[in-house]
């Protein structure tokens, strides 16, 4: 019985630590989304145009996505992160 309790508490502690670490990573990504710099954007397209991954200098991720897909018909950008 005591072994099950110890294992259960250990598992709960591991889940809590992992959750806190994941949340910290999400906060860092959220902050990077709004930073100026070189952003990595994956551009995926339909209608035969080739997909690509590009680095774009921009004021923030939203601006980087707009720049990455400018002039490309049927293409959408997905922010992948800030290149440091």
PDB file of N, CA, C and O in Angstrom:
ATOM      1  N   UNK A   1       0.818  -1.187   0.000  1.00  0.00           N
ATOM      2  CA  UNK A   1       0.000   0.000   0.000  1.00  0.00           C
ATOM      3  C   UNK A   1       0.864   1.253   0.000  1.00  0.00           C
ATOM      4  O   UNK A   1       0.606   2.197  -0.747  1.00  0.00           O
ATOM      5  N   UNK A   2       1.900   1.254   0.852  1.00  0.00           N
ATOM      6  CA  UNK A   2       2.763   2.429   0.931  1.00  0.00           C
ATOM      7  C   UNK A   2       3.515   2.641  -0.385  1.00  0.00           C
ATOM      8  O   UNK A   2       3.731   3.782  -0.795  1.00  0.00           O
ATOM      9  N   UNK A   3       3.908   1.566  -1.042  1.00  0.00           N
ATOM     10  CA  UNK A   3       4.616   1.675  -2.317  1.00  0.00           C
ATOM     11  C   UNK A   3       3.747   2.358  -3.361  1.00  0.00           C
ATOM     12  O   UNK A   3       4.228   3.203  -4.115  1.00  0.00           O
ATOM     13  N   UNK A   4       2.458   1.994  -3.408  1.00  0.00           N
ATOM     14  CA  UNK A   4       1.533   2.617  -4.356  1.00  0.00           C
ATOM     15  C   UNK A   4       1.389   4.107  -4.077  1.00  0.00           C
ATOM     16  O   UNK A   4       1.319   4.908  -5.009  1.00  0.00           O
ATOM     17  N   UNK A   5       1.345   4.483  -2.809  1.00  0.00           N
ATOM     18  CA  UNK A   5       1.219   5.885  -2.432  1.00  0.00           C
ATOM     19  C   UNK A   5       2.457   6.672  -2.855  1.00  0.00           C
ATOM     20  O   UNK A   5       2.349   7.773  -3.393  1.00  0.00           O
ATOM     21  N   UNK A   6       3.624   6.102  -2.609  1.00  0.00           N
ATOM     22  CA  UNK A   6       4.881   6.754  -2.967  1.00  0.00           C
ATOM     23  C   UNK A   6       4.976   6.903  -4.485  1.00  0.00           C
ATOM     24  O   UNK A   6       5.359   7.960  -4.987  1.00  0.00           O
ATOM     25  N   UNK A   7       4.630   5.852  -5.206  1.00  0.00           N
ATOM     26  CA  UNK A   7       4.678   5.911  -6.671  1.00  0.00           C
ATOM     27  C   UNK A   7       3.675   6.920  -7.206  1.00  0.00           C
ATOM     28  O   UNK A   7       3.973   7.653  -8.149  1.00  0.00           O
ATOM     29  N   UNK A   8       2.499   6.962  -6.616  1.00  0.00           N
ATOM     30  CA  UNK A   8       1.477   7.917  -7.031  1.00  0.00           C
ATOM     31  C   UNK A   8       1.923   9.342  -6.804  1.00  0.00           C
ATOM     32  O   UNK A   8       1.728  10.196  -7.669  1.00  0.00           O
ATOM     33  N   UNK A   9       2.520   9.617  -5.651  1.00  0.00           N
ATOM     34  CA  UNK A   9       3.022  10.959  -5.360  1.00  0.00           C
ATOM     35  C   UNK A   9       4.186  11.325  -6.276  1.00  0.00           C
ATOM     36  O   UNK A   9       4.301  12.475  -6.701  1.00  0.00           O
ATOM     37  N   UNK A  10       5.038  10.368  -6.580  1.00  0.00           N
ATOM     38  CA  UNK A  10       6.158  10.618  -7.496  1.00  0.00           C
ATOM     39  C   UNK A  10       5.651  10.962  -8.884  1.00  0.00           C
ATOM     40  O   UNK A  10       6.154  11.884  -9.526  1.00  0.00           O
ATOM     41  N   UNK A  11       4.657  10.223  -9.346  1.00  0.00           N
ATOM     42  CA  UNK A  11       4.079  10.488 -10.667  1.00  0.00           C
ATOM     43  C   UNK A  11       3.433  11.861 -10.704  1.00  0.00           C
ATOM     44  O   UNK A  11       3.588  12.595 -11.680  1.00  0.00           O
ATOM     45  N   UNK A  12       2.710  12.216  -9.648  1.00  0.00           N
ATOM     46  CA  UNK A  12       2.067  13.528  -9.580  1.00  0.00           C
ATOM     47  C   UNK A  12       3.108  14.642  -9.588  1.00  0.00           C
ATOM     48  O   UNK A  12       2.914  15.670 -10.238  1.00  0.00           O
ATOM     49  N   UNK A  13       4.198  14.446  -8.877  1.00  0.00           N
ATOM     50  CA  UNK A  13       5.264  15.448  -8.848  1.00  0.00           C
ATOM     51  C   UNK A  13       5.907  15.607 -10.221  1.00  0.00           C
ATOM     52  O   UNK A  13       6.208  16.726 -10.638  1.00  0.00           O
ATOM     53  N   UNK A  14       6.118  14.513 -10.918  1.00  0.00           N
ATOM     54  CA  UNK A  14       6.710  14.572 -12.264  1.00  0.00           C
ATOM     55  C   UNK A  14       5.780  15.306 -13.239  1.00  0.00           C
ATOM     56  O   UNK A  14       6.243  16.092 -14.066  1.00  0.00           O
ATOM     57  N   UNK A  15       4.503  15.054 -13.144  1.00  0.00           N
ATOM     58  CA  UNK A  15       3.535  15.738 -14.006  1.00  0.00           C
ATOM     59  C   UNK A  15       3.542  17.233 -13.711  1.00  0.00           C
ATOM     60  O   UNK A  15       3.502  18.042 -14.638  1.00  0.00           O
ATOM     61  N   UNK A  16       3.590  17.607 -12.453  1.00  0.00           N
ATOM     62  CA  UNK A  16       3.603  19.018 -12.078  1.00  0.00           C
ATOM     63  C   UNK A  16       4.856  19.711 -12.592  1.00  0.00           C
ATOM     64  O   UNK A  16       4.772  20.814 -13.131  1.00  0.00           O
ATOM     65  N   UNK A  17       6.011  19.086 -12.434  1.00  0.00           N
ATOM     66  CA  UNK A  17       7.272  19.674 -12.909  1.00  0.00           C
ATOM     67  C   UNK A  17       7.253  19.821 -14.419  1.00  0.00           C
ATOM     68  O   UNK A  17       7.674  20.852 -14.942  1.00  0.00           O
ATOM     69  N   UNK A  18       6.775  18.815 -15.125  1.00  0.00           N
ATOM     70  CA  UNK A  18       6.699  18.864 -16.583  1.00  0.00           C
ATOM     71  C   UNK A  18       5.743  19.950 -17.037  1.00  0.00           C
ATOM     72  O   UNK A  18       6.027  20.657 -18.004  1.00  0.00           O
ATOM     73  N   UNK A  19       4.621  20.094 -16.361  1.00  0.00           N
ATOM     74  CA  UNK A  19       3.642  21.124 -16.713  1.00  0.00           C
ATOM     75  C   UNK A  19       4.210  22.518 -16.512  1.00  0.00           C
ATOM     76  O   UNK A  19       3.988  23.399 -17.343  1.00  0.00           O
ATOM     77  N   UNK A  20       4.927  22.732 -15.443  1.00  0.00           N
ATOM     78  CA  UNK A  20       5.530  24.035 -15.170  1.00  0.00           C
ATOM     79  C   UNK A  20       6.585  24.350 -16.221  1.00  0.00           C
ATOM     80  O   UNK A  20       6.650  25.481 -16.703  1.00  0.00           O
ATOM     81  N   UNK A  21       7.405  23.384 -16.583  1.00  0.00           N
ATOM     82  CA  UNK A  21       8.436  23.596 -17.596  1.00  0.00           C
ATOM     83  C   UNK A  21       7.802  23.896 -18.955  1.00  0.00           C
ATOM     84  O   UNK A  21       8.281  24.761 -19.687  1.00  0.00           O
ATOM     85  N   UNK A  22       6.747  23.195 -19.284  1.00  0.00           N
ATOM     86  CA  UNK A  22       6.065  23.437 -20.561  1.00  0.00           C
ATOM     87  C   UNK A  22       5.454  24.829 -20.589  1.00  0.00           C
ATOM     88  O   UNK A  22       5.519  25.510 -21.612  1.00  0.00           O
ATOM     89  N   UNK A  23       4.870  25.256 -19.498  1.00  0.00           N
ATOM     90  CA  UNK A  23       4.276  26.585 -19.428  1.00  0.00           C
ATOM     91  C   UNK A  23       5.347  27.657 -19.575  1.00  0.00           C
ATOM     92  O   UNK A  23       5.109  28.680 -20.218  1.00  0.00           O
ATOM     93  N   UNK A  24       6.514  27.444 -18.995  1.00  0.00           N
ATOM     94  CA  UNK A  24       7.607  28.405 -19.124  1.00  0.00           C
ATOM     95  C   UNK A  24       8.051  28.500 -20.579  1.00  0.00           C
ATOM     96  O   UNK A  24       8.351  29.589 -21.067  1.00  0.00           O
ATOM     97  N   UNK A  25       8.095  27.363 -21.276  1.00  0.00           N
ATOM     98  CA  UNK A  25       8.453  27.366 -22.692  1.00  0.00           C
ATOM     99  C   UNK A  25       7.433  28.111 -23.528  1.00  0.00           C
ATOM    100  O   UNK A  25       7.797  28.833 -24.456  1.00  0.00           O
ATOM    101  N   UNK A  26       6.149  27.942 -23.206  1.00  0.00           N
ATOM    102  CA  UNK A  26       5.100  28.651 -23.939  1.00  0.00           C
ATOM    103  C   UNK A  26       5.188  30.151 -23.707  1.00  0.00           C
ATOM    104  O   UNK A  26       4.955  30.934 -24.629  1.00  0.00           O
ATOM    105  N   UNK A  27       5.520  30.559 -22.494  1.00  0.00           N
ATOM    106  CA  UNK A  27       5.682  31.987 -22.221  1.00  0.00           C
ATOM    107  C   UNK A  27       6.828  32.569 -23.023  1.00  0.00           C
ATOM    108  O   UNK A  27       6.733  33.689 -23.524  1.00  0.00           O
ATOM    109  N   UNK A  28       7.917  31.812 -23.150  1.00  0.00           N
ATOM    110  CA  UNK A  28       9.064  32.282 -23.926  1.00  0.00           C
ATOM    111  C   UNK A  28       8.675  32.422 -25.392  1.00  0.00           C
ATOM    112  O   UNK A  28       9.027  33.412 -26.032  1.00  0.00           O
ATOM    113  N   UNK A  29       7.948  31.437 -25.932  1.00  0.00           N
ATOM    114  CA  UNK A  29       7.498  31.523 -27.320  1.00  0.00           C
ATOM    115  C   UNK A  29       6.548  32.691 -27.512  1.00  0.00           C
ATOM    116  O   UNK A  29       6.616  33.389 -28.523  1.00  0.00           O
ATOM    117  N   UNK A  30       5.670  32.907 -26.556  1.00  0.00           N
ATOM    118  CA  UNK A  30       4.721  34.021 -26.644  1.00  0.00           C
ATOM    119  C   UNK A  30       5.469  35.355 -26.675  1.00  0.00           C
ATOM    120  O   UNK A  30       5.123  36.247 -27.450  1.00  0.00           O
ATOM    121  N   UNK A  31       6.483  35.486 -25.839  1.00  0.00           N
ATOM    122  CA  UNK A  31       7.276  36.720 -25.827  1.00  0.00           C
ATOM    123  C   UNK A  31       8.014  36.885 -27.149  1.00  0.00           C
ATOM    124  O   UNK A  31       8.074  37.991 -27.687  1.00  0.00           O
ATOM    125  N   UNK A  32       8.576  35.802 -27.680  1.00  0.00           N
ATOM    126  CA  UNK A  32       9.298  35.870 -28.951  1.00  0.00           C
ATOM    127  C   UNK A  32       8.392  36.218 -30.109  1.00  0.00           C
ATOM    128  O   UNK A  32       8.840  36.843 -31.070  1.00  0.00           O
ATOM    129  N   UNK A  33       7.133  35.834 -30.048  1.00  0.00           N
ATOM    130  CA  UNK A  33       6.168  36.127 -31.113  1.00  0.00           C
ATOM    131  C   UNK A  33       6.057  37.637 -31.327  1.00  0.00           C
ATOM    132  O   UNK A  33       5.875  38.096 -32.455  1.00  0.00           O
ATOM    133  N   UNK A  34       6.166  38.400 -30.251  1.00  0.00           N
ATOM    134  CA  UNK A  34       5.982  39.841 -30.322  1.00  0.00           C
ATOM    135  C   UNK A  34       7.290  40.620 -30.455  1.00  0.00           C
ATOM    136  O   UNK A  34       7.267  41.849 -30.513  1.00  0.00           O
ATOM    137  N   UNK A  35       8.430  39.926 -30.505  1.00  0.00           N
ATOM    138  CA  UNK A  35       9.728  40.590 -30.619  1.00  0.00           C
ATOM    139  C   UNK A  35      10.094  40.864 -32.074  1.00  0.00           C
ATOM    140  O   UNK A  35       9.688  40.141 -32.984  1.00  0.00           O
ATOM    141  N   UNK A  36      10.869  41.921 -32.266  1.00  0.00           N
ATOM    142  CA  UNK A  36      11.444  42.202 -33.578  1.00  0.00           C
ATOM    143  C   UNK A  36      12.647  41.288 -33.768  1.00  0.00           C
ATOM    144  O   UNK A  36      13.318  40.916 -32.805  1.00  0.00           O
ATOM    145  N   UNK A  37      12.910  40.934 -35.018  1.00  0.00           N
ATOM    146  CA  UNK A  37      14.064  40.099 -35.305  1.00  0.00           C
ATOM    147  C   UNK A  37      13.835  39.229 -36.520  1.00  0.00           C
ATOM    148  O   UNK A  37      12.949  39.489 -37.334  1.00  0.00           O
ATOM    149  N   UNK A  38      14.649  38.191 -36.632  1.00  0.00           N
ATOM    150  CA  UNK A  38      14.561  37.260 -37.752  1.00  0.00           C
ATOM    151  C   UNK A  38      13.659  36.088 -37.340  1.00  0.00           C
ATOM    152  O   UNK A  38      14.020  35.263 -36.501  1.00  0.00           O
ATOM    153  N   UNK A  39      12.489  36.047 -37.955  1.00  0.00           N
ATOM    154  CA  UNK A  39      11.495  35.024 -37.638  1.00  0.00           C
ATOM    155  C   UNK A  39      11.521  33.918 -38.683  1.00  0.00           C
ATOM    156  O   UNK A  39      11.704  34.178 -39.873  1.00  0.00           O
ATOM    157  N   UNK A  40      11.337  32.688 -38.232  1.00  0.00           N
ATOM    158  CA  UNK A  40      11.245  31.539 -39.121  1.00  0.00           C
ATOM    159  C   UNK A  40       9.772  31.293 -39.419  1.00  0.00           C
ATOM    160  O   UNK A  40       8.962  31.147 -38.503  1.00  0.00           O
ATOM    161  N   UNK A  41       9.427  31.247 -40.706  1.00  0.00           N
ATOM    162  CA  UNK A  41       8.039  31.051 -41.121  1.00  0.00           C
ATOM    163  C   UNK A  41       7.984  29.906 -42.126  1.00  0.00           C
ATOM    164  O   UNK A  41       8.750  29.876 -43.089  1.00  0.00           O
ATOM    165  N   UNK A  42       7.076  28.970 -41.895  1.00  0.00           N
ATOM    166  CA  UNK A  42       6.836  27.907 -42.864  1.00  0.00           C
ATOM    167  C   UNK A  42       5.690  28.370 -43.749  1.00  0.00           C
ATOM    168  O   UNK A  42       4.605  28.682 -43.258  1.00  0.00           O
ATOM    169  N   UNK A  43       5.935  28.415 -45.062  1.00  0.00           N
ATOM    170  CA  UNK A  43       4.928  28.849 -46.024  1.00  0.00           C
ATOM    171  C   UNK A  43       4.419  27.621 -46.752  1.00  0.00           C
ATOM    172  O   UNK A  43       5.167  26.949 -47.462  1.00  0.00           O
ATOM    173  N   UNK A  44       3.132  27.333 -46.567  1.00  0.00           N
ATOM    174  CA  UNK A  44       2.536  26.194 -47.273  1.00  0.00           C
ATOM    175  C   UNK A  44       1.530  26.725 -48.279  1.00  0.00           C
ATOM    176  O   UNK A  44       0.804  27.686 -48.026  1.00  0.00           O
ATOM    177  N   UNK A  45       1.515  26.070 -49.422  1.00  0.00           N
ATOM    178  CA  UNK A  45       0.729  26.549 -50.554  1.00  0.00           C
ATOM    179  C   UNK A  45      -0.111  25.426 -51.151  1.00  0.00           C
ATOM    180  O   UNK A  45       0.210  24.246 -51.013  1.00  0.00           O
ATOM    181  N   UNK A  46      -1.183  25.817 -51.812  1.00  0.00           N
ATOM    182  CA  UNK A  46      -2.009  24.873 -52.553  1.00  0.00           C
ATOM    183  C   UNK A  46      -1.920  25.206 -54.035  1.00  0.00           C
ATOM    184  O   UNK A  46      -1.425  26.270 -54.407  1.00  0.00           O
ATOM    185  N   UNK A  47      -2.394  24.307 -54.874  1.00  0.00           N
ATOM    186  CA  UNK A  47      -2.431  24.587 -56.308  1.00  0.00           C
ATOM    187  C   UNK A  47      -1.108  24.380 -57.010  1.00  0.00           C
ATOM    188  O   UNK A  47      -0.871  24.983 -58.057  1.00  0.00           O
ATOM    189  N   UNK A  48      -0.246  23.550 -56.469  1.00  0.00           N
ATOM    190  CA  UNK A  48       0.992  23.211 -57.150  1.00  0.00           C
ATOM    191  C   UNK A  48       2.207  24.023 -56.747  1.00  0.00           C
ATOM    192  O   UNK A  48       3.325  23.644 -57.096  1.00  0.00           O
ATOM    193  N   UNK A  49       2.039  25.119 -56.033  1.00  0.00           N
ATOM    194  CA  UNK A  49       3.196  25.902 -55.589  1.00  0.00           C
ATOM    195  C   UNK A  49       3.925  25.138 -54.479  1.00  0.00           C
ATOM    196  O   UNK A  49       3.302  24.480 -53.646  1.00  0.00           O
ATOM    197  N   UNK A  50       5.245  25.239 -54.488  1.00  0.00           N
ATOM    198  CA  UNK A  50       6.061  24.509 -53.516  1.00  0.00           C
ATOM    199  C   UNK A  50       6.000  25.161 -52.135  1.00  0.00           C
ATOM    200  O   UNK A  50       5.999  26.386 -52.017  1.00  0.00           O
ATOM    201  N   UNK A  51       5.951  24.336 -51.102  1.00  0.00           N
ATOM    202  CA  UNK A  51       6.046  24.817 -49.723  1.00  0.00           C
ATOM    203  C   UNK A  51       7.498  25.188 -49.445  1.00  0.00           C
ATOM    204  O   UNK A  51       8.412  24.690 -50.101  1.00  0.00           O
ATOM    205  N   UNK A  52       7.702  26.071 -48.459  1.00  0.00           N
ATOM    206  CA  UNK A  52       9.071  26.455 -48.119  1.00  0.00           C
ATOM    207  C   UNK A  52       9.136  26.942 -46.686  1.00  0.00           C
ATOM    208  O   UNK A  52       8.116  27.270 -46.080  1.00  0.00           O
ATOM    209  N   UNK A  53      10.330  26.984 -46.156  1.00  0.00           N
ATOM    210  CA  UNK A  53      10.576  27.543 -44.836  1.00  0.00           C
ATOM    211  C   UNK A  53      11.546  28.703 -45.037  1.00  0.00           C
ATOM    212  O   UNK A  53      12.629  28.524 -45.596  1.00  0.00           O
ATOM    213  N   UNK A  54      11.154  29.896 -44.578  1.00  0.00           N
ATOM    214  CA  UNK A  54      11.957  31.090 -44.829  1.00  0.00           C
ATOM    215  C   UNK A  54      12.223  31.848 -43.537  1.00  0.00           C
ATOM    216  O   UNK A  54      11.444  31.766 -42.587  1.00  0.00           O
ATOM    217  N   UNK A  55      13.328  32.587 -43.508  1.00  0.00           N
ATOM    218  CA  UNK A  55      13.639  33.496 -42.411  1.00  0.00           C
ATOM    219  C   UNK A  55      13.320  34.905 -42.879  1.00  0.00           C
ATOM    220  O   UNK A  55      13.714  35.301 -43.976  1.00  0.00           O
ATOM    221  N   UNK A  56      12.608  35.662 -42.056  1.00  0.00           N
ATOM    222  CA  UNK A  56      12.151  36.987 -42.433  1.00  0.00           C
ATOM    223  C   UNK A  56      12.474  37.977 -41.314  1.00  0.00           C
ATOM    224  O   UNK A  56      12.140  37.733 -40.154  1.00  0.00           O
ATOM    225  N   UNK A  57      13.124  39.096 -41.658  1.00  0.00           N
ATOM    226  CA  UNK A  57      13.318  40.175 -40.695  1.00  0.00           C
ATOM    227  C   UNK A  57      12.017  40.946 -40.585  1.00  0.00           C
ATOM    228  O   UNK A  57      11.483  41.410 -41.592  1.00  0.00           O
ATOM    229  N   UNK A  58      11.498  41.089 -39.363  1.00  0.00           N
ATOM    230  CA  UNK A  58      10.216  41.761 -39.182  1.00  0.00           C
ATOM    231  C   UNK A  58      10.088  42.306 -37.765  1.00  0.00           C
ATOM    232  O   UNK A  58      10.856  41.961 -36.867  1.00  0.00           O
ATOM    233  N   UNK A  59       9.090  43.168 -37.598  1.00  0.00           N
ATOM    234  CA  UNK A  59       8.828  43.785 -36.303  1.00  0.00           C
ATOM    235  C   UNK A  59       8.254  42.788 -35.302  1.00  0.00           C
ATOM    236  O   UNK A  59       8.445  42.941 -34.096  1.00  0.00           O
ATOM    237  N   UNK A  60       7.548  41.763 -35.797  1.00  0.00           N
ATOM    238  CA  UNK A  60       6.970  40.711 -34.952  1.00  0.00           C
ATOM    239  C   UNK A  60       6.571  39.549 -35.853  1.00  0.00           C
ATOM    240  O   UNK A  60       6.742  39.620 -37.070  1.00  0.00           O
ATOM    241  N   UNK A  61       6.050  38.503 -35.276  1.00  0.00           N
ATOM    242  CA  UNK A  61       5.712  37.300 -36.047  1.00  0.00           C
ATOM    243  C   UNK A  61       4.602  37.561 -37.056  1.00  0.00           C
ATOM    244  O   UNK A  61       4.644  37.057 -38.178  1.00  0.00           O
ATOM    245  N   UNK A  62       3.625  38.338 -36.660  1.00  0.00           N
ATOM    246  CA  UNK A  62       2.519  38.641 -37.578  1.00  0.00           C
ATOM    247  C   UNK A  62       3.031  39.356 -38.825  1.00  0.00           C
ATOM    248  O   UNK A  62       2.630  39.036 -39.944  1.00  0.00           O
ATOM    249  N   UNK A  63       3.914  40.319 -38.623  1.00  0.00           N
ATOM    250  CA  UNK A  63       4.526  41.043 -39.739  1.00  0.00           C
ATOM    251  C   UNK A  63       5.374  40.098 -40.594  1.00  0.00           C
ATOM    252  O   UNK A  63       5.386  40.207 -41.820  1.00  0.00           O
ATOM    253  N   UNK A  64       6.076  39.180 -39.949  1.00  0.00           N
ATOM    254  CA  UNK A  64       6.913  38.221 -40.672  1.00  0.00           C
ATOM    255  C   UNK A  64       6.073  37.312 -41.555  1.00  0.00           C
ATOM    256  O   UNK A  64       6.457  37.017 -42.687  1.00  0.00           O
ATOM    257  N   UNK A  65       4.936  36.869 -41.048  1.00  0.00           N
ATOM    258  CA  UNK A  65       4.055  36.008 -41.833  1.00  0.00           C
ATOM    259  C   UNK A  65       3.545  36.763 -43.055  1.00  0.00           C
ATOM    260  O   UNK A  65       3.532  36.227 -44.163  1.00  0.00           O
ATOM    261  N   UNK A  66       3.126  38.011 -42.847  1.00  0.00           N
ATOM    262  CA  UNK A  66       2.641  38.822 -43.972  1.00  0.00           C
ATOM    263  C   UNK A  66       3.723  38.988 -45.040  1.00  0.00           C
ATOM    264  O   UNK A  66       3.447  38.881 -46.234  1.00  0.00           O
ATOM    265  N   UNK A  67       4.948  39.249 -44.601  1.00  0.00           N
ATOM    266  CA  UNK A  67       6.056  39.411 -45.555  1.00  0.00           C
ATOM    267  C   UNK A  67       6.373  38.100 -46.266  1.00  0.00           C
ATOM    268  O   UNK A  67       6.683  38.099 -47.458  1.00  0.00           O
ATOM    269  N   UNK A  68       6.300  36.997 -45.551  1.00  0.00           N
ATOM    270  CA  UNK A  68       6.659  35.694 -46.127  1.00  0.00           C
ATOM    271  C   UNK A  68       5.701  35.265 -47.228  1.00  0.00           C
ATOM    272  O   UNK A  68       6.107  34.594 -48.177  1.00  0.00           O
ATOM    273  N   UNK A  69       4.433  35.648 -47.110  1.00  0.00           N
ATOM    274  CA  UNK A  69       3.450  35.213 -48.110  1.00  0.00           C
ATOM    275  C   UNK A  69       3.092  36.308 -49.116  1.00  0.00           C
ATOM    276  O   UNK A  69       2.262  36.085 -49.997  1.00  0.00           O
ATOM    277  N   UNK A  70       3.700  37.475 -48.998  1.00  0.00           N
ATOM    278  CA  UNK A  70       3.393  38.589 -49.905  1.00  0.00           C
ATOM    279  C   UNK A  70       3.650  38.188 -51.355  1.00  0.00           C
ATOM    280  O   UNK A  70       4.723  37.688 -51.694  1.00  0.00           O
ATOM    281  N   UNK A  71       2.662  38.413 -52.194  1.00  0.00           N
ATOM    282  CA  UNK A  71       2.790  38.129 -53.618  1.00  0.00           C
ATOM    283  C   UNK A  71       2.648  36.671 -54.004  1.00  0.00           C
ATOM    284  O   UNK A  71       2.838  36.323 -55.169  1.00  0.00           O
ATOM    285  N   UNK A  72       2.323  35.822 -53.066  1.00  0.00           N
ATOM    286  CA  UNK A  72       2.169  34.389 -53.342  1.00  0.00           C
ATOM    287  C   UNK A  72       0.698  34.021 -53.243  1.00  0.00           C
ATOM    288  O   UNK A  72       0.094  34.133 -52.176  1.00  0.00           O
ATOM    289  N   UNK A  73       0.130  33.586 -54.345  1.00  0.00           N
ATOM    290  CA  UNK A  73      -1.284  33.215 -54.354  1.00  0.00           C
ATOM    291  C   UNK A  73      -1.478  31.856 -53.682  1.00  0.00           C
ATOM    292  O   UNK A  73      -0.650  30.957 -53.836  1.00  0.00           O
ATOM    293  N   UNK A  74      -2.551  31.715 -52.952  1.00  0.00           N
ATOM    294  CA  UNK A  74      -2.918  30.451 -52.309  1.00  0.00           C
ATOM    295  C   UNK A  74      -1.848  29.923 -51.358  1.00  0.00           C
ATOM    296  O   UNK A  74      -1.629  28.714 -51.279  1.00  0.00           O
ATOM    297  N   UNK A  75      -1.187  30.818 -50.642  1.00  0.00           N
ATOM    298  CA  UNK A  75      -0.168  30.416 -49.673  1.00  0.00           C
ATOM    299  C   UNK A  75      -0.489  31.006 -48.300  1.00  0.00           C
ATOM    300  O   UNK A  75      -1.041  32.102 -48.197  1.00  0.00           O
ATOM    301  N   UNK A  76      -0.136  30.268 -47.255  1.00  0.00           N
ATOM    302  CA  UNK A  76      -0.359  30.693 -45.888  1.00  0.00           C
ATOM    303  C   UNK A  76       0.925  30.479 -45.099  1.00  0.00           C
ATOM    304  O   UNK A  76       1.685  29.547 -45.362  1.00  0.00           O
ATOM    305  N   UNK A  77       1.153  31.350 -44.134  1.00  0.00           N
ATOM    306  CA  UNK A  77       2.349  31.236 -43.314  1.00  0.00           C
ATOM    307  C   UNK A  77       2.044  30.728 -41.925  1.00  0.00           C
ATOM    308  O   UNK A  77       0.998  31.033 -41.353  1.00  0.00           O
ATOM    309  N   UNK A  78       2.966  29.951 -41.388  1.00  0.00           N
ATOM    310  CA  UNK A  78       2.865  29.439 -40.027  1.00  0.00           C
ATOM    311  C   UNK A  78       4.159  29.801 -39.314  1.00  0.00           C
ATOM    312  O   UNK A  78       5.242  29.398 -39.737  1.00  0.00           O
ATOM    313  N   UNK A  79       4.045  30.560 -38.233  1.00  0.00           N
ATOM    314  CA  UNK A  79       5.224  30.992 -37.490  1.00  0.00           C
ATOM    315  C   UNK A  79       5.847  29.809 -36.782  1.00  0.00           C
ATOM    316  O   UNK A  79       5.161  29.036 -36.113  1.00  0.00           O
ATOM    317  N   UNK A  80       7.175  29.674 -36.938  1.00  0.00           N
ATOM    318  CA  UNK A  80       7.872  28.557 -36.302  1.00  0.00           C
ATOM    319  C   UNK A  80       8.755  28.983 -35.145  1.00  0.00           C
ATOM    320  O   UNK A  80       9.136  28.150 -34.322  1.00  0.00           O
ATOM    321  N   UNK A  81       9.086  30.255 -35.066  1.00  0.00           N
ATOM    322  CA  UNK A  81       9.902  30.709 -33.946  1.00  0.00           C
ATOM    323  C   UNK A  81      10.775  31.875 -34.332  1.00  0.00           C
ATOM    324  O   UNK A  81      10.827  32.280 -35.493  1.00  0.00           O
ATOM    325  N   UNK A  82      11.451  32.401 -33.351  1.00  0.00           N
ATOM    326  CA  UNK A  82      12.385  33.507 -33.537  1.00  0.00           C
ATOM    327  C   UNK A  82      13.782  32.944 -33.600  1.00  0.00           C
ATOM    328  O   UNK A  82      14.207  32.233 -32.689  1.00  0.00           O
ATOM    329  N   UNK A  83      14.513  33.253 -34.671  1.00  0.00           N
ATOM    330  CA  UNK A  83      15.894  32.782 -34.805  1.00  0.00           C
ATOM    331  C   UNK A  83      16.774  33.652 -33.923  1.00  0.00           C
ATOM    332  O   UNK A  83      16.766  34.879 -34.027  1.00  0.00           O
ATOM    333  N   UNK A  84      17.533  32.996 -33.052  1.00  0.00           N
ATOM    334  CA  UNK A  84      18.405  33.763 -32.156  1.00  0.00           C
ATOM    335  C   UNK A  84      19.843  33.553 -32.483  1.00  0.00           C
ATOM    336  O   UNK A  84      20.715  34.124 -31.828  1.00  0.00           O
TER     337      UNK A  84
END
